[in-house]
Amino acid sequence: MTKLFVPMRQRTYKKLKRGEEMYCTFEESPFDFPEEAKSNFGFINYKQFEQTKILPPGEDAIPFVGWYMYCGVKTHPDLKDRYMYPKPKNQNDLVFAQVEVPENQVVFSDALGWSAIRYGEYYPSSNTIEELEKELKTFNELSDFEQILWVAESWERVFNVSPESDFVFGSFWKLTPEMLIG
Protein backbone atom coordinates (compact mmCIF):
# COMPACT_ATOMS: atom_id res chain seq x y z
CA MET A 1 0.00 0.00 0.00
CA THR A 2 1.13 3.55 -0.75
CA LYS A 3 0.35 6.30 1.75
CA LEU A 4 -0.65 9.63 0.22
CA PHE A 5 -1.92 12.96 1.54
CA VAL A 6 -4.77 13.87 -0.80
CA PRO A 7 -6.13 17.44 -0.96
CA MET A 8 -9.89 17.38 -1.34
CA ARG A 9 -13.01 19.37 -0.67
CA GLN A 10 -14.81 18.98 2.66
CA ARG A 11 -17.82 17.45 0.90
CA THR A 12 -15.63 14.78 -0.74
CA TYR A 13 -14.16 13.89 2.64
CA LYS A 14 -17.64 13.71 4.20
CA LYS A 15 -18.86 11.41 1.41
CA LEU A 16 -15.93 9.07 2.07
CA LYS A 17 -16.66 9.07 5.79
CA ARG A 18 -20.29 8.15 4.98
CA GLY A 19 -19.09 5.14 3.02
CA GLU A 20 -19.33 6.44 -0.55
CA GLU A 21 -16.66 5.75 -3.15
CA MET A 22 -15.92 8.32 -5.80
CA TYR A 23 -13.71 9.51 -8.57
CA CYS A 24 -12.42 13.02 -9.19
CA THR A 25 -13.73 15.44 -11.82
CA PHE A 26 -12.92 19.06 -12.55
CA GLU A 27 -16.12 19.98 -10.73
CA GLU A 28 -15.28 17.88 -7.65
CA SER A 29 -11.64 18.97 -7.58
CA PRO A 30 -10.70 21.40 -4.81
CA PHE A 31 -8.82 23.52 -7.37
CA ASP A 32 -9.84 25.85 -10.16
CA PHE A 33 -8.49 24.94 -13.57
CA PRO A 34 -8.62 27.37 -16.49
CA GLU A 35 -10.40 25.95 -19.54
CA GLU A 36 -7.16 25.85 -21.55
CA ALA A 37 -5.50 23.71 -18.86
CA LYS A 38 -8.27 21.10 -18.87
CA SER A 39 -7.32 19.73 -22.29
CA ASN A 40 -3.82 18.91 -21.01
CA PHE A 41 -5.31 16.43 -18.56
CA GLY A 42 -5.79 14.10 -21.53
CA PHE A 43 -2.05 13.47 -21.29
CA ILE A 44 -2.24 12.89 -17.53
CA ASN A 45 -5.17 10.52 -17.97
CA TYR A 46 -3.25 8.66 -20.66
CA LYS A 47 -0.20 8.27 -18.37
CA GLN A 48 -2.45 7.08 -15.53
CA PHE A 49 -3.94 4.38 -17.78
CA GLU A 50 -0.61 3.51 -19.43
CA GLN A 51 1.11 2.82 -16.12
CA THR A 52 -1.75 1.12 -14.23
CA LYS A 53 -3.77 -0.47 -17.06
CA ILE A 54 -6.87 0.74 -15.19
CA LEU A 55 -9.48 2.57 -17.25
CA PRO A 56 -10.85 5.88 -15.97
CA PRO A 57 -13.95 5.23 -13.82
CA GLY A 58 -15.97 7.81 -15.76
CA GLU A 59 -15.87 9.81 -18.97
CA ASP A 60 -15.24 13.02 -16.99
CA ALA A 61 -12.69 11.48 -14.58
CA ILE A 62 -9.33 13.01 -13.75
CA PRO A 63 -6.98 11.34 -11.28
CA PHE A 64 -6.94 12.20 -7.62
CA VAL A 65 -3.51 13.54 -6.76
CA GLY A 66 -1.86 13.26 -3.38
CA TRP A 67 1.48 14.13 -1.87
CA TYR A 68 3.87 11.21 -1.44
CA MET A 69 6.95 13.33 -0.67
CA TYR A 70 7.09 17.02 0.17
CA CYS A 71 10.54 18.58 0.71
CA GLY A 72 11.94 15.04 0.97
CA VAL A 73 9.55 14.02 3.77
CA LYS A 74 6.42 11.86 3.53
CA THR A 75 4.01 14.65 4.36
CA HIS A 76 2.14 17.52 2.68
CA PRO A 77 2.50 21.30 2.65
CA ASP A 78 0.77 23.41 5.25
CA LEU A 79 -2.60 24.60 3.98
CA LYS A 80 -1.28 28.17 4.01
CA ASP A 81 1.69 27.17 1.81
CA ARG A 82 0.12 27.36 -1.63
CA TYR A 83 3.14 28.02 -3.80
CA MET A 84 2.95 24.59 -5.41
CA TYR A 85 -0.79 24.40 -5.94
CA PRO A 86 -3.28 25.93 -8.26
CA LYS A 87 -5.52 28.33 -6.39
CA PRO A 88 -8.11 26.44 -4.30
CA LYS A 89 -11.74 27.14 -5.09
CA ASN A 90 -12.15 27.93 -1.40
CA GLN A 91 -9.17 27.80 1.00
CA ASN A 92 -11.49 26.96 3.92
CA ASP A 93 -12.96 24.03 1.98
CA LEU A 94 -9.58 22.29 1.44
CA VAL A 95 -8.59 19.34 3.65
CA PHE A 96 -5.85 16.74 3.41
CA ALA A 97 -6.92 13.15 3.94
CA GLN A 98 -4.29 10.52 4.48
CA VAL A 99 -5.11 7.45 2.41
CA GLU A 100 -3.57 4.11 1.56
CA VAL A 101 -3.81 3.20 -2.11
CA PRO A 102 -2.84 -0.20 -3.55
CA GLU A 103 0.59 0.15 -5.15
CA ASN A 104 -0.60 -1.12 -8.54
CA GLN A 105 -3.07 1.81 -8.73
CA VAL A 106 -0.58 4.62 -8.04
CA VAL A 107 1.41 6.57 -10.61
CA PHE A 108 4.31 8.62 -9.23
CA SER A 109 5.23 11.93 -10.81
CA ASP A 110 7.41 14.96 -10.19
CA ALA A 111 5.10 17.39 -8.39
CA LEU A 112 7.05 20.33 -9.79
CA GLY A 113 6.29 19.24 -13.34
CA TRP A 114 2.50 19.34 -13.04
CA SER A 115 2.37 23.09 -13.53
CA ALA A 116 4.14 22.68 -16.89
CA ILE A 117 1.48 20.19 -17.99
CA ARG A 118 -1.37 22.31 -16.64
CA TYR A 119 -0.22 25.35 -18.60
CA GLY A 120 1.02 23.52 -21.70
CA GLU A 121 4.62 24.59 -21.10
CA TYR A 122 8.00 23.01 -21.61
CA TYR A 123 9.42 21.20 -18.56
CA PRO A 124 13.22 21.54 -18.64
CA SER A 125 15.56 18.72 -17.66
CA SER A 126 18.53 20.84 -16.61
CA ASN A 127 19.79 20.85 -13.05
CA THR A 128 21.93 23.98 -13.04
CA ILE A 129 21.26 27.59 -14.01
CA GLU A 130 23.88 27.43 -16.78
CA GLU A 131 22.41 24.25 -18.27
CA LEU A 132 18.88 25.65 -17.95
CA GLU A 133 19.78 28.84 -19.81
CA LYS A 134 21.39 26.83 -22.61
CA GLU A 135 18.42 24.42 -22.81
CA LEU A 136 15.85 27.23 -22.92
CA LYS A 137 17.87 29.11 -25.54
CA THR A 138 17.89 25.98 -27.72
CA PHE A 139 14.15 25.49 -27.12
CA ASN A 140 13.34 29.09 -28.10
CA GLU A 141 15.28 28.71 -31.36
CA LEU A 142 13.23 25.69 -32.46
CA SER A 143 10.39 25.87 -34.96
CA ASP A 144 6.85 25.81 -33.59
CA PHE A 145 6.47 22.15 -34.57
CA GLU A 146 9.76 21.18 -32.90
CA GLN A 147 8.74 23.06 -29.76
CA ILE A 148 5.49 21.08 -29.61
CA LEU A 149 7.48 17.85 -29.81
CA TRP A 150 9.89 19.03 -27.10
CA VAL A 151 6.97 19.99 -24.84
CA ALA A 152 5.36 16.56 -25.25
CA GLU A 153 8.66 14.80 -24.56
CA SER A 154 9.28 17.02 -21.54
CA TRP A 155 5.95 15.98 -20.03
CA GLU A 156 7.07 12.35 -20.20
CA ARG A 157 9.90 13.31 -17.80
CA VAL A 158 7.34 14.39 -15.21
CA PHE A 159 6.39 10.71 -14.86
CA ASN A 160 9.99 9.47 -14.81
CA VAL A 161 10.64 10.17 -11.14
CA SER A 162 12.08 8.26 -8.24
CA PRO A 163 9.49 7.96 -5.45
CA GLU A 164 12.21 9.09 -3.06
CA SER A 165 12.72 12.45 -4.80
CA ASP A 166 11.96 15.65 -2.89
CA PHE A 167 8.58 16.57 -4.46
CA VAL A 168 6.53 13.56 -5.53
CA PHE A 169 2.83 13.19 -6.30
CA GLY A 170 0.99 9.91 -6.42
CA SER A 171 -2.11 9.83 -8.59
CA PHE A 172 -4.91 7.27 -8.75
CA TRP A 173 -8.40 6.94 -10.20
CA LYS A 174 -10.78 6.16 -7.37
CA LEU A 175 -11.18 6.79 -3.63
CA THR A 176 -12.95 4.27 -1.45
CA PRO A 177 -13.80 4.59 2.25
CA GLU A 178 -11.45 1.69 3.07
CA MET A 179 -8.51 3.81 1.84
CA LEU A 180 -8.94 6.44 4.57
CA ILE A 181 -6.45 6.35 7.41
CA GLY A 182 -7.86 7.55 10.71
Buried (B, 14 or more C-beta within 10 A) or exposed (E): EBBBBBBBBEEBBEBBEEEEEBBBEBEBBBBEBEEEBEEBBEBBBEBBBEBBEBEBEEEEBBBBBBBBBBEEEBBBBEBEEEEBBBEBBEEEBBBBBBBEBEEEBBBBBBBBBBBBBBEBBBBBEEEEEEEEEEBEEEBEEEEEEEBEEBBEEBBEBBBEBEEEBBBBBBBBBBBEBEBBEE
